[in-house]
Amino acid sequence: MIRLHFIVEGYTEEAFVNSVLVEPLAARGVFADCCRVRTGSKGGRQYKGGVPNYAKVRNDLLPAR
C-alpha cells in the first residue's frame, strides 16, 4: 500500500484534495489524506491556513521526534 499525505495551506486546497484526488488515488491503491497546517493560536483557539512563512509551518512539515 502506498500512503500519500498532503500538507495544504488552506480550506480550498484541503477541499480539492478530498473531493477530487482521494477517490481516484484509492482506485489505484494509494491511500491519500490531507491536513491544513496550523499557522497560529490566540486565546486557546488554533488557526489553520494562510501560510505566511516557513517558521509558521515548520513543526507540521518535520517528522515528529
PQR file of N, CA, C, O and H, with PARSE charges and radii, in Angstrom:
ATOM      1  N   MET A   1       0.832  -1.172   0.000 -0.4000 1.5000
ATOM      2  CA  MET A   1       0.000   0.000   0.000 -0.0000 2.0000
ATOM      3  C   MET A   1       0.884   1.247   0.000  0.5500 1.7000
ATOM      4  O   MET A   1       1.894   1.303   0.702 -0.5500 1.4000
ATOM      5  N   ILE A   2       0.503   2.219  -0.775 -0.4000 1.5000
ATOM      6  CA  ILE A   2       1.210   3.496  -0.830 -0.0000 2.0000
ATOM      7  C   ILE A   2       0.396   4.518  -0.059  0.5500 1.7000
ATOM      8  O   ILE A   2      -0.822   4.600  -0.218 -0.5500 1.4000
ATOM      9  H   ILE A   2      -0.317   2.173  -1.346  0.4000 1.0000
ATOM     10  N   ARG A   3       1.070   5.296   0.778 -0.4000 1.5000
ATOM     11  CA  ARG A   3       0.407   6.372   1.528 -0.0000 2.0000
ATOM     12  C   ARG A   3       0.908   7.708   1.008  0.5500 1.7000
ATOM     13  O   ARG A   3       2.106   7.902   0.799 -0.5500 1.4000
ATOM     14  H   ARG A   3       2.060   5.229   0.906  0.4000 1.0000
ATOM     15  N   LEU A   4      -0.017   8.617   0.804 -0.4000 1.5000
ATOM     16  CA  LEU A   4       0.316   9.946   0.316 -0.0000 2.0000
ATOM     17  C   LEU A   4      -0.352  10.960   1.233  0.5500 1.7000
ATOM     18  O   LEU A   4      -1.579  11.022   1.322 -0.5500 1.4000
ATOM     19  H   LEU A   4      -0.990   8.460   0.973  0.4000 1.0000
ATOM     20  N   HIS A   5       0.461  11.748   1.909 -0.4000 1.5000
ATOM     21  CA  HIS A   5      -0.061  12.725   2.861 -0.0000 2.0000
ATOM     22  C   HIS A   5       0.146  14.124   2.301  0.5500 1.7000
ATOM     23  O   HIS A   5       1.279  14.566   2.113 -0.5500 1.4000
ATOM     24  H   HIS A   5       1.457  11.698   1.837  0.4000 1.0000
ATOM     25  N   PHE A   6      -0.959  14.821   2.035 -0.4000 1.5000
ATOM     26  CA  PHE A   6      -0.889  16.189   1.530 -0.0000 2.0000
ATOM     27  C   PHE A   6      -0.900  17.155   2.706  0.5500 1.7000
ATOM     28  O   PHE A   6      -1.754  17.055   3.585 -0.5500 1.4000
ATOM     29  H   PHE A   6      -1.880  14.463   2.188  0.4000 1.0000
ATOM     30  N   ILE A   7       0.028  18.074   2.725 -0.4000 1.5000
ATOM     31  CA  ILE A   7       0.028  19.160   3.698 -0.0000 2.0000
ATOM     32  C   ILE A   7      -0.335  20.408   2.916  0.5500 1.7000
ATOM     33  O   ILE A   7       0.412  20.843   2.040 -0.5500 1.4000
ATOM     34  H   ILE A   7       0.723  18.156   2.010  0.4000 1.0000
ATOM     35  N   VAL A   8      -1.485  20.981   3.235 -0.4000 1.5000
ATOM     36  CA  VAL A   8      -2.011  22.086   2.441 -0.0000 2.0000
ATOM     37  C   VAL A   8      -2.110  23.356   3.271  0.5500 1.7000
ATOM     38  O   VAL A   8      -2.055  23.326   4.500 -0.5500 1.4000
ATOM     39  H   VAL A   8      -2.092  20.627   3.947  0.4000 1.0000
ATOM     40  N   GLU A   9      -2.257  24.467   2.567 -0.4000 1.5000
ATOM     41  CA  GLU A   9      -2.258  25.774   3.213 -0.0000 2.0000
ATOM     42  C   GLU A   9      -3.620  26.159   3.758  0.5500 1.7000
ATOM     43  O   GLU A   9      -3.706  26.691   4.865 -0.5500 1.4000
ATOM     44  H   GLU A   9      -2.302  24.491   1.568  0.4000 1.0000
ATOM     45  N   GLY A  10      -4.666  25.911   3.030 -0.4000 1.5000
ATOM     46  CA  GLY A  10      -5.964  26.399   3.462 -0.0000 2.0000
ATOM     47  C   GLY A  10      -7.104  25.463   3.121  0.5500 1.7000
ATOM     48  O   GLY A  10      -6.903  24.350   2.636 -0.5500 1.4000
ATOM     49  H   GLY A  10      -4.596  25.478   2.131  0.4000 1.0000
ATOM     50  N   TYR A  11      -8.328  25.952   3.394 -0.4000 1.5000
ATOM     51  CA  TYR A  11      -9.525  25.145   3.196 -0.0000 2.0000
ATOM     52  C   TYR A  11      -9.726  24.752   1.730  0.5500 1.7000
ATOM     53  O   TYR A  11     -10.111  23.618   1.444 -0.5500 1.4000
ATOM     54  H   TYR A  11      -8.492  26.856   3.789  0.4000 1.0000
ATOM     55  N   THR A  12      -9.472  25.667   0.810 -0.4000 1.5000
ATOM     56  CA  THR A  12      -9.699  25.386  -0.606 -0.0000 2.0000
ATOM     57  C   THR A  12      -8.846  24.222  -1.082  0.5500 1.7000
ATOM     58  O   THR A  12      -9.335  23.340  -1.788 -0.5500 1.4000
ATOM     59  H   THR A  12      -9.159  26.588   1.043  0.4000 1.0000
ATOM     60  N   GLU A  13      -7.581  24.215  -0.703 -0.4000 1.5000
ATOM     61  CA  GLU A  13      -6.690  23.117  -1.095 -0.0000 2.0000
ATOM     62  C   GLU A  13      -7.116  21.803  -0.439  0.5500 1.7000
ATOM     63  O   GLU A  13      -7.078  20.748  -1.073 -0.5500 1.4000
ATOM     64  H   GLU A  13      -7.184  24.932  -0.129  0.4000 1.0000
ATOM     65  N   GLU A  14      -7.516  21.870   0.816 -0.4000 1.5000
ATOM     66  CA  GLU A  14      -7.978  20.667   1.509 -0.0000 2.0000
ATOM     67  C   GLU A  14      -9.224  20.101   0.828  0.5500 1.7000
ATOM     68  O   GLU A  14      -9.329  18.890   0.634 -0.5500 1.4000
ATOM     69  H   GLU A  14      -7.546  22.727   1.330  0.4000 1.0000
ATOM     70  N   ALA A  15     -10.159  20.965   0.469 -0.4000 1.5000
ATOM     71  CA  ALA A  15     -11.384  20.523  -0.199 -0.0000 2.0000
ATOM     72  C   ALA A  15     -11.063  19.904  -1.558  0.5500 1.7000
ATOM     73  O   ALA A  15     -11.675  18.908  -1.942 -0.5500 1.4000
ATOM     74  H   ALA A  15     -10.073  21.949   0.627  0.4000 1.0000
ATOM     75  N   PHE A  16     -10.116  20.480  -2.283 -0.4000 1.5000
ATOM     76  CA  PHE A  16      -9.713  19.932  -3.578 -0.0000 2.0000
ATOM     77  C   PHE A  16      -9.165  18.516  -3.425  0.5500 1.7000
ATOM     78  O   PHE A  16      -9.567  17.608  -4.153 -0.5500 1.4000
ATOM     79  H   PHE A  16      -9.619  21.289  -1.971  0.4000 1.0000
ATOM     80  N   VAL A  17      -8.265  18.334  -2.497 -0.4000 1.5000
ATOM     81  CA  VAL A  17      -7.679  17.002  -2.291 -0.0000 2.0000
ATOM     82  C   VAL A  17      -8.775  16.002  -1.929  0.5500 1.7000
ATOM     83  O   VAL A  17      -8.850  14.916  -2.503 -0.5500 1.4000
ATOM     84  H   VAL A  17      -7.938  19.071  -1.906  0.4000 1.0000
ATOM     85  N   ASN A  18      -9.622  16.377  -0.973 -0.4000 1.5000
ATOM     86  CA  ASN A  18     -10.656  15.450  -0.502 -0.0000 2.0000
ATOM     87  C   ASN A  18     -11.726  15.155  -1.549  0.5500 1.7000
ATOM     88  O   ASN A  18     -12.216  14.029  -1.624 -0.5500 1.4000
ATOM     89  H   ASN A  18      -9.561  17.260  -0.506  0.4000 1.0000
ATOM     90  N   SER A  19     -12.092  16.140  -2.350 -0.4000 1.5000
ATOM     91  CA  SER A  19     -13.190  15.928  -3.298 -0.0000 2.0000
ATOM     92  C   SER A  19     -12.731  15.471  -4.683  0.5500 1.7000
ATOM     93  O   SER A  19     -13.512  14.863  -5.415 -0.5500 1.4000
ATOM     94  H   SER A  19     -11.694  17.055  -2.289  0.4000 1.0000
ATOM     95  N   VAL A  20     -11.483  15.750  -5.057 -0.4000 1.5000
ATOM     96  CA  VAL A  20     -11.032  15.426  -6.409 -0.0000 2.0000
ATOM     97  C   VAL A  20      -9.995  14.305  -6.446  0.5500 1.7000
ATOM     98  O   VAL A  20     -10.031  13.465  -7.345 -0.5500 1.4000
ATOM     99  H   VAL A  20     -10.848  16.244  -4.463  0.4000 1.0000
ATOM    100  N   LEU A  21      -9.085  14.279  -5.498 -0.4000 1.5000
ATOM    101  CA  LEU A  21      -7.955  13.355  -5.599 -0.0000 2.0000
ATOM    102  C   LEU A  21      -8.096  12.047  -4.826  0.5500 1.7000
ATOM    103  O   LEU A  21      -7.598  11.016  -5.277 -0.5500 1.4000
ATOM    104  H   LEU A  21      -9.055  14.962  -4.768  0.4000 1.0000
ATOM    105  N   VAL A  22      -8.756  12.065  -3.681 -0.4000 1.5000
ATOM    106  CA  VAL A  22      -8.755  10.896  -2.786 -0.0000 2.0000
ATOM    107  C   VAL A  22      -9.323   9.647  -3.469  0.5500 1.7000
ATOM    108  O   VAL A  22      -8.680   8.597  -3.443 -0.5500 1.4000
ATOM    109  H   VAL A  22      -9.160  12.903  -3.313  0.4000 1.0000
ATOM    110  N   GLU A  23     -10.497   9.735  -4.071 -0.4000 1.5000
ATOM    111  CA  GLU A  23     -11.109   8.535  -4.663 -0.0000 2.0000
ATOM    112  C   GLU A  23     -10.342   7.971  -5.856  0.5500 1.7000
ATOM    113  O   GLU A  23     -10.123   6.761  -5.906 -0.5500 1.4000
ATOM    114  H   GLU A  23     -11.018  10.587  -4.092  0.4000 1.0000
ATOM    115  N   PRO A  24      -9.923   8.801  -6.825 -0.5600 1.5000
ATOM    116  CA  PRO A  24      -9.149   8.230  -7.944  0.2800 2.0000
ATOM    117  C   PRO A  24      -7.831   7.592  -7.489  0.5500 1.7000
ATOM    118  O   PRO A  24      -7.406   6.577  -8.041 -0.5500 1.4000
ATOM    119  N   LEU A  25      -7.195   8.187  -6.488 -0.4000 1.5000
ATOM    120  CA  LEU A  25      -5.959   7.594  -5.983 -0.0000 2.0000
ATOM    121  C   LEU A  25      -6.241   6.268  -5.285  0.5500 1.7000
ATOM    122  O   LEU A  25      -5.483   5.310  -5.434 -0.5500 1.4000
ATOM    123  H   LEU A  25      -7.541   9.011  -6.039  0.4000 1.0000
ATOM    124  N   ALA A  26      -7.336   6.211  -4.520 -0.4000 1.5000
ATOM    125  CA  ALA A  26      -7.705   4.975  -3.823 -0.0000 2.0000
ATOM    126  C   ALA A  26      -7.955   3.848  -4.830  0.5500 1.7000
ATOM    127  O   ALA A  26      -7.621   2.694  -4.563 -0.5500 1.4000
ATOM    128  H   ALA A  26      -7.952   6.989  -4.399  0.4000 1.0000
ATOM    129  N   ALA A  27      -8.532   4.173  -5.966 -0.4000 1.5000
ATOM    130  CA  ALA A  27      -8.789   3.165  -7.002 -0.0000 2.0000
ATOM    131  C   ALA A  27      -7.492   2.576  -7.545  0.5500 1.7000
ATOM    132  O   ALA A  27      -7.489   1.494  -8.132 -0.5500 1.4000
ATOM    133  H   ALA A  27      -8.804   5.111  -6.182  0.4000 1.0000
ATOM    134  N   ARG A  28      -6.395   3.294  -7.343 -0.4000 1.5000
ATOM    135  CA  ARG A  28      -5.080   2.828  -7.802 -0.0000 2.0000
ATOM    136  C   ARG A  28      -4.218   2.308  -6.655  0.5500 1.7000
ATOM    137  O   ARG A  28      -3.017   2.093  -6.820 -0.5500 1.4000
ATOM    138  H   ARG A  28      -6.397   4.173  -6.866  0.4000 1.0000
ATOM    139  N   GLY A  29      -4.837   2.107  -5.490 -0.4000 1.5000
ATOM    140  CA  GLY A  29      -4.115   1.546  -4.355 -0.0000 2.0000
ATOM    141  C   GLY A  29      -3.283   2.547  -3.579  0.5500 1.7000
ATOM    142  O   GLY A  29      -2.354   2.166  -2.868 -0.5500 1.4000
ATOM    143  H   GLY A  29      -5.813   2.282  -5.355  0.4000 1.0000
ATOM    144  N   VAL A  30      -3.609   3.826  -3.710 -0.4000 1.5000
ATOM    145  CA  VAL A  30      -2.873   4.870  -2.994 -0.0000 2.0000
ATOM    146  C   VAL A  30      -3.795   5.473  -1.949  0.5500 1.7000
ATOM    147  O   VAL A  30      -4.833   6.044  -2.284 -0.5500 1.4000
ATOM    148  H   VAL A  30      -4.364   4.136  -4.287  0.4000 1.0000
ATOM    149  N   PHE A  31      -3.417   5.347  -0.681 -0.4000 1.5000
ATOM    150  CA  PHE A  31      -4.205   5.928   0.400 -0.0000 2.0000
ATOM    151  C   PHE A  31      -3.741   7.366   0.604  0.5500 1.7000
ATOM    152  O   PHE A  31      -2.601   7.607   1.000 -0.5500 1.4000
ATOM    153  H   PHE A  31      -2.574   4.883  -0.409  0.4000 1.0000
ATOM    154  N   ALA A  32      -4.626   8.315   0.332 -0.4000 1.5000
ATOM    155  CA  ALA A  32      -4.282   9.730   0.447 -0.0000 2.0000
ATOM    156  C   ALA A  32      -5.087  10.377   1.569  0.5500 1.7000
ATOM    157  O   ALA A  32      -6.270  10.091   1.750 -0.5500 1.4000
ATOM    158  H   ALA A  32      -5.553   8.119   0.010  0.4000 1.0000
ATOM    159  N   ASP A  33      -4.430  11.246   2.309 -0.4000 1.5000
ATOM    160  CA  ASP A  33      -5.133  12.051   3.293 -0.0000 2.0000
ATOM    161  C   ASP A  33      -4.541  13.450   3.265  0.5500 1.7000
ATOM    162  O   ASP A  33      -3.556  13.707   2.573 -0.5500 1.4000
ATOM    163  H   ASP A  33      -3.468  11.478   2.162  0.4000 1.0000
ATOM    164  N   CYS A  34      -5.144  14.340   4.015 -0.4000 1.5000
ATOM    165  CA  CYS A  34      -4.815  15.744   3.884 -0.0000 2.0000
ATOM    166  C   CYS A  34      -4.992  16.441   5.226  0.5500 1.7000
ATOM    167  O   CYS A  34      -5.877  16.090   6.006 -0.5500 1.4000
ATOM    168  H   CYS A  34      -5.944  14.132   4.577  0.4000 1.0000
ATOM    169  N   CYS A  35      -4.144  17.429   5.487 -0.4000 1.5000
ATOM    170  CA  CYS A  35      -4.357  18.273   6.662 -0.0000 2.0000
ATOM    171  C   CYS A  35      -3.866  19.687   6.365  0.5500 1.7000
ATOM    172  O   CYS A  35      -2.915  19.898   5.612 -0.5500 1.4000
ATOM    173  H   CYS A  35      -3.425  17.714   4.853  0.4000 1.0000
ATOM    174  N   ARG A  36      -4.541  20.633   6.979 -0.4000 1.5000
ATOM    175  CA  ARG A  36      -4.101  22.024   6.877 -0.0000 2.0000
ATOM    176  C   ARG A  36      -3.082  22.269   7.969  0.5500 1.7000
ATOM    177  O   ARG A  36      -3.203  21.728   9.069 -0.5500 1.4000
ATOM    178  H   ARG A  36      -5.313  20.462   7.591  0.4000 1.0000
ATOM    179  N   VAL A  37      -2.089  23.069   7.681 -0.4000 1.5000
ATOM    180  CA  VAL A  37      -1.064  23.381   8.664 -0.0000 2.0000
ATOM    181  C   VAL A  37      -1.616  24.368   9.683  0.5500 1.7000
ATOM    182  O   VAL A  37      -2.451  25.214   9.362 -0.5500 1.4000
ATOM    183  H   VAL A  37      -1.990  23.509   6.788  0.4000 1.0000
ATOM    184  N   ARG A  38      -1.141  24.246  10.907 -0.4000 1.5000
ATOM    185  CA  ARG A  38      -1.525  25.178  11.958 -0.0000 2.0000
ATOM    186  C   ARG A  38      -0.615  26.388  11.852  0.5500 1.7000
ATOM    187  O   ARG A  38       0.607  26.254  11.906 -0.5500 1.4000
ATOM    188  H   ARG A  38      -0.463  23.558  11.168  0.4000 1.0000
ATOM    189  N   THR A  39      -1.202  27.567  11.703 -0.4000 1.5000
ATOM    190  CA  THR A  39      -0.395  28.767  11.494 -0.0000 2.0000
ATOM    191  C   THR A  39      -0.372  29.689  12.695  0.5500 1.7000
ATOM    192  O   THR A  39       0.331  30.700  12.678 -0.5500 1.4000
ATOM    193  H   THR A  39      -2.195  27.676  11.659  0.4000 1.0000
ATOM    194  N   GLY A  40      -1.117  29.370  13.730 -0.4000 1.5000
ATOM    195  CA  GLY A  40      -1.071  30.214  14.916 -0.0000 2.0000
ATOM    196  C   GLY A  40      -2.147  29.839  15.907  0.5500 1.7000
ATOM    197  O   GLY A  40      -2.998  28.991  15.640 -0.5500 1.4000
ATOM    198  H   GLY A  40      -1.688  28.549  13.743  0.4000 1.0000
ATOM    199  N   SER A  41      -2.094  30.488  17.058 -0.4000 1.5000
ATOM    200  CA  SER A  41      -3.123  30.302  18.071 -0.0000 2.0000
ATOM    201  C   SER A  41      -3.243  31.592  18.875  0.5500 1.7000
ATOM    202  O   SER A  41      -2.286  32.346  19.047 -0.5500 1.4000
ATOM    203  H   SER A  41      -1.403  31.177  17.275  0.4000 1.0000
ATOM    204  N   LYS A  42      -4.451  31.806  19.353 -0.4000 1.5000
ATOM    205  CA  LYS A  42      -4.702  33.000  20.143 -0.0000 2.0000
ATOM    206  C   LYS A  42      -5.872  32.703  21.071  0.5500 1.7000
ATOM    207  O   LYS A  42      -6.937  32.281  20.619 -0.5500 1.4000
ATOM    208  H   LYS A  42      -5.229  31.193  19.213  0.4000 1.0000
ATOM    209  N   GLY A  43      -5.678  32.921  22.344 -0.4000 1.5000
ATOM    210  CA  GLY A  43      -6.744  32.681  23.303 -0.0000 2.0000
ATOM    211  C   GLY A  43      -7.205  31.244  23.357  0.5500 1.7000
ATOM    212  O   GLY A  43      -8.382  30.981  23.605 -0.5500 1.4000
ATOM    213  H   GLY A  43      -4.814  33.265  22.711  0.4000 1.0000
ATOM    214  N   GLY A  44      -6.286  30.293  23.126 -0.4000 1.5000
ATOM    215  CA  GLY A  44      -6.627  28.879  23.169 -0.0000 2.0000
ATOM    216  C   GLY A  44      -7.234  28.345  21.878  0.5500 1.7000
ATOM    217  O   GLY A  44      -7.500  27.149  21.769 -0.5500 1.4000
ATOM    218  H   GLY A  44      -5.330  30.507  22.924  0.4000 1.0000
ATOM    219  N   ARG A  45      -7.453  29.213  20.909 -0.4000 1.5000
ATOM    220  CA  ARG A  45      -8.021  28.799  19.629 -0.0000 2.0000
ATOM    221  C   ARG A  45      -6.905  28.638  18.603  0.5500 1.7000
ATOM    222  O   ARG A  45      -6.027  29.494  18.496 -0.5500 1.4000
ATOM    223  H   ARG A  45      -7.237  30.185  20.998  0.4000 1.0000
ATOM    224  N   GLN A  46      -6.941  27.537  17.848 -0.4000 1.5000
ATOM    225  CA  GLN A  46      -5.922  27.285  16.834 -0.0000 2.0000
ATOM    226  C   GLN A  46      -6.412  27.747  15.475  0.5500 1.7000
ATOM    227  O   GLN A  46      -7.582  27.567  15.136 -0.5500 1.4000
ATOM    228  H   GLN A  46      -7.654  26.842  17.936  0.4000 1.0000
ATOM    229  N   TYR A  47      -5.522  28.339  14.699 -0.4000 1.5000
ATOM    230  CA  TYR A  47      -5.845  28.815  13.364 -0.0000 2.0000
ATOM    231  C   TYR A  47      -5.079  28.014  12.333  0.5500 1.7000
ATOM    232  O   TYR A  47      -3.921  27.652  12.539 -0.5500 1.4000
ATOM    233  H   TYR A  47      -4.572  28.486  14.975  0.4000 1.0000
ATOM    234  N   LYS A  48      -5.744  27.742  11.215 -0.4000 1.5000
ATOM    235  CA  LYS A  48      -5.123  26.993  10.134 -0.0000 2.0000
ATOM    236  C   LYS A  48      -5.330  27.754   8.843  0.5500 1.7000
ATOM    237  O   LYS A  48      -6.323  28.461   8.672 -0.5500 1.4000
ATOM    238  H   LYS A  48      -6.685  28.036  11.047  0.4000 1.0000
ATOM    239  N   GLY A  49      -4.376  27.600   7.936 -0.4000 1.5000
ATOM    240  CA  GLY A  49      -4.476  28.236   6.627 -0.0000 2.0000
ATOM    241  C   GLY A  49      -3.710  29.540   6.564  0.5500 1.7000
ATOM    242  O   GLY A  49      -3.385  30.132   7.593 -0.5500 1.4000
ATOM    243  H   GLY A  49      -3.569  27.026   8.076  0.4000 1.0000
ATOM    244  N   GLY A  50      -3.425  29.983   5.358 -0.4000 1.5000
ATOM    245  CA  GLY A  50      -2.723  31.244   5.158 -0.0000 2.0000
ATOM    246  C   GLY A  50      -1.296  31.212   5.646  0.5500 1.7000
ATOM    247  O   GLY A  50      -0.962  31.905   6.607 -0.5500 1.4000
ATOM    248  H   GLY A  50      -3.689  29.502   4.522  0.4000 1.0000
ATOM    249  N   VAL A  51      -0.453  30.437   5.021 -0.4000 1.5000
ATOM    250  CA  VAL A  51       0.928  30.281   5.457 -0.0000 2.0000
ATOM    251  C   VAL A  51       1.762  31.501   5.075  0.5500 1.7000
ATOM    252  O   VAL A  51       2.028  31.720   3.894 -0.5500 1.4000
ATOM    253  H   VAL A  51      -0.725  29.874   4.240  0.4000 1.0000
ATOM    254  N   PRO A  52       2.176  32.295   6.059 -0.5600 1.5000
ATOM    255  CA  PRO A  52       2.959  33.496   5.752  0.2800 2.0000
ATOM    256  C   PRO A  52       4.451  33.232   5.580  0.5500 1.7000
ATOM    257  O   PRO A  52       5.123  33.938   4.829 -0.5500 1.4000
ATOM    258  N   ASN A  53       4.981  32.207   6.282 -0.4000 1.5000
ATOM    259  CA  ASN A  53       6.408  31.905   6.177 -0.0000 2.0000
ATOM    260  C   ASN A  53       6.693  30.497   6.692  0.5500 1.7000
ATOM    261  O   ASN A  53       5.844  29.865   7.320 -0.5500 1.4000
ATOM    262  H   ASN A  53       4.436  31.633   6.893  0.4000 1.0000
ATOM    263  N   TYR A  54       7.886  30.026   6.419 -0.4000 1.5000
ATOM    264  CA  TYR A  54       8.275  28.657   6.794 -0.0000 2.0000
ATOM    265  C   TYR A  54       8.233  28.432   8.300  0.5500 1.7000
ATOM    266  O   TYR A  54       7.830  27.361   8.752 -0.5500 1.4000
ATOM    267  H   TYR A  54       8.577  30.540   5.909  0.4000 1.0000
ATOM    268  N   ALA A  55       8.639  29.415   9.073 -0.4000 1.5000
ATOM    269  CA  ALA A  55       8.687  29.247  10.526 -0.0000 2.0000
ATOM    270  C   ALA A  55       7.312  28.876  11.097  0.5500 1.7000
ATOM    271  O   ALA A  55       7.226  28.129  12.072 -0.5500 1.4000
ATOM    272  H   ALA A  55       8.966  30.286   8.706  0.4000 1.0000
ATOM    273  N   LYS A  56       6.253  29.390  10.498 -0.4000 1.5000
ATOM    274  CA  LYS A  56       4.895  29.099  10.987 -0.0000 2.0000
ATOM    275  C   LYS A  56       4.476  27.650  10.753  0.5500 1.7000
ATOM    276  O   LYS A  56       3.637  27.130  11.489 -0.5500 1.4000
ATOM    277  H   LYS A  56       6.323  29.997   9.706  0.4000 1.0000
ATOM    278  N   VAL A  57       5.037  26.994   9.751 -0.4000 1.5000
ATOM    279  CA  VAL A  57       4.614  25.635   9.412 -0.0000 2.0000
ATOM    280  C   VAL A  57       5.697  24.586   9.643  0.5500 1.7000
ATOM    281  O   VAL A  57       5.493  23.409   9.346 -0.5500 1.4000
ATOM    282  H   VAL A  57       5.718  27.416   9.153  0.4000 1.0000
ATOM    283  N   ARG A  58       6.804  24.989  10.151 -0.4000 1.5000
ATOM    284  CA  ARG A  58       7.948  24.089  10.338 -0.0000 2.0000
ATOM    285  C   ARG A  58       7.569  22.822  11.088  0.5500 1.7000
ATOM    286  O   ARG A  58       7.923  21.728  10.650 -0.5500 1.4000
ATOM    287  H   ARG A  58       6.970  25.945  10.392  0.4000 1.0000
ATOM    288  N   ASN A  59       6.860  22.938  12.204 -0.4000 1.5000
ATOM    289  CA  ASN A  59       6.509  21.773  13.015 -0.0000 2.0000
ATOM    290  C   ASN A  59       5.575  20.815  12.279  0.5500 1.7000
ATOM    291  O   ASN A  59       5.625  19.608  12.519 -0.5500 1.4000
ATOM    292  H   ASN A  59       6.573  23.827  12.560  0.4000 1.0000
ATOM    293  N   ASP A  60       4.725  21.328  11.389 -0.4000 1.5000
ATOM    294  CA  ASP A  60       3.838  20.459  10.621 -0.0000 2.0000
ATOM    295  C   ASP A  60       4.580  19.702   9.531  0.5500 1.7000
ATOM    296  O   ASP A  60       4.166  18.614   9.130 -0.5500 1.4000
ATOM    297  H   ASP A  60       4.685  22.308  11.194  0.4000 1.0000
ATOM    298  N   LEU A  61       5.675  20.277   9.053 -0.4000 1.5000
ATOM    299  CA  LEU A  61       6.410  19.665   7.947 -0.0000 2.0000
ATOM    300  C   LEU A  61       7.469  18.666   8.373  0.5500 1.7000
ATOM    301  O   LEU A  61       7.756  17.718   7.642 -0.5500 1.4000
ATOM    302  H   LEU A  61       6.011  21.160   9.379  0.4000 1.0000
ATOM    303  N   LEU A  62       8.051  18.864   9.543 -0.4000 1.5000
ATOM    304  CA  LEU A  62       9.119  17.977  10.020 -0.0000 2.0000
ATOM    305  C   LEU A  62       8.540  16.758  10.709  0.5500 1.7000
ATOM    306  O   LEU A  62       7.477  16.850  11.323 -0.5500 1.4000
ATOM    307  H   LEU A  62       7.818  19.633  10.137  0.4000 1.0000
ATOM    308  N   PRO A  63       9.215  15.608  10.622 -0.5600 1.5000
ATOM    309  CA  PRO A  63       8.736  14.407  11.309  0.2800 2.0000
ATOM    310  C   PRO A  63       8.715  14.607  12.819  0.5500 1.7000
ATOM    311  O   PRO A  63       9.524  15.350  13.374 -0.5500 1.4000
ATOM    312  N   ALA A  64       7.777  13.932  13.470 -0.4000 1.5000
ATOM    313  CA  ALA A  64       7.680  14.001  14.937 -0.0000 2.0000
ATOM    314  C   ALA A  64       8.902  13.369  15.560  0.5500 1.7000
ATOM    315  O   ALA A  64       9.432  12.384  15.047 -0.5500 1.4000
ATOM    316  H   ALA A  64       7.120  13.328  13.019  0.4000 1.0000
ATOM    317  N   ARG A  65       9.344  13.924  16.648 -0.4000 1.5000
ATOM    318  CA  ARG A  65      10.532  13.378  17.343 -0.0000 2.0000
ATOM    319  C   ARG A  65      10.138  12.591  18.546  0.5500 1.7000
ATOM    320  O   ARG A  65      11.001  12.062  19.247 -0.5500 1.4000
ATOM    321  H   ARG A  65       8.913  14.724  17.066  0.4000 1.0000
TER
END
